[in-house]
Structures are given as structure tokens and as C-alpha cells.
């Protein structure tokens, strides 16, 4: 998790999870239920540091069976991490470790219903690799570089089309 500032409006964005530890989830067939929320807190310094909390997975039907709802799982964000903003604040790129994806957020949106655009069933996202934890933008070259912690690699992404161009392995001293 990290903290970033939208350069257009000065609002502070904090991607995080919120474990629902006050609810027991033991079940004879395994853990079931609504155990964690994946969210972004938006802090507005210009209005007395008010906080707007955005649920990143409002599309989830908590009563559905995730084993049979592939589209719902593919649209979900699991363990939001680092954000990198465009210089004009119109978009941010968010890593999601558990989803293996890089998501693009609309920088002008401040609520759950429009964080990912009008069609939440198909968010702006690209699968980048195992354990994406870091992201940086190189706007002049239209590139996003994503650090994949588990696969020990860097994914190179076209920032406009959200297509993965290549994945570059990093040195692994364990194999030397």
C-alpha cells in the first residue's frame, strides 16, 4: 500500500484493504463469506481533510458463488497497491497484487460507481504478471512499467491501450 496525490486537485489517495475481523467465517466446508474490502480512501486537504472511502468491488454480488461467476472475479481488484498519476491528473494507474493486474482509474471520479468508467463489468485493466507491486509512468513514451514482485520481472505496458508489450526478467541472485 502507498499514498499518492492527484496533481490536478491535490487530493490524497490511499489504496488499502479493510479486514472484517468482527465477523466469524468458519464453515464446515471451508472459509466462506465477505472477509475483506478492497478500497481507496480519498482525503481532501482543502475541505478539512474529509475522507471519502471508495469500495473498489461494488460490482460483487456477495450472495453469488465465486466458483461459478468468472466475469465477476475477473473484474475484481484484490490487494490494491501502488498508484502512479498522469501529470495532468486525468488518470491513475493502480497495481493489484492479488489480481495480477494494472488498473486505470479516472482521475476526476470520486465515487465507487465511476472509479473505473461507465462499464464496471469490464474495467480498464491489463494482466501484467505475478504480484504487481510497483508502477511508474513514462508519459513521453506512453509507457507504464510494473514491478512484478513474485515473478521478479518488469512488465512494459502501453499506457493508452493497456496492452502488455513485454515482460523483462530481473536478475535472480539465487540462481547464480
HELIX and SHEET records of a PDB file:
HELIX    1   1 UNK A   45  UNK A   47  5                                   3    
HELIX    2   2 UNK A   70  UNK A   74  1                                   5    
HELIX    3   3 UNK A   97  UNK A   99  5                                   3    
HELIX    4   4 UNK A  112  UNK A  114  5                                   3    
HELIX    5   5 UNK A  120  UNK A  122  5                                   3    
HELIX    6   6 UNK A  139  UNK A  141  5                                   3    
HELIX    7   7 UNK A  173  UNK A  175  5                                   3    
SHEET    1   A 4 UNK A   3  UNK A   5  0                                        
SHEET    2   A 4 UNK A  12  UNK A  19 -1                                        
SHEET    3   A 4 UNK A  36  UNK A  44 -1                                        
SHEET    4   A 4 UNK A  50  UNK A  55 -1                                        
SHEET    1   B 4 UNK A  80  UNK A  85  0                                        
SHEET    2   B 4 UNK A  91  UNK A  96 -1                                        
SHEET    3   B 4 UNK A 101  UNK A 106 -1                                        
SHEET    4   B 4 UNK A 125  UNK A 127 -1                                        
SHEET    1   C 4 UNK A 132  UNK A 138  0                                        
SHEET    2   C 4 UNK A 143  UNK A 148 -1                                        
SHEET    3   C 4 UNK A 153  UNK A 158 -1                                        
SHEET    4   C 4 UNK A 163  UNK A 169 -1                                        
END                                                                             
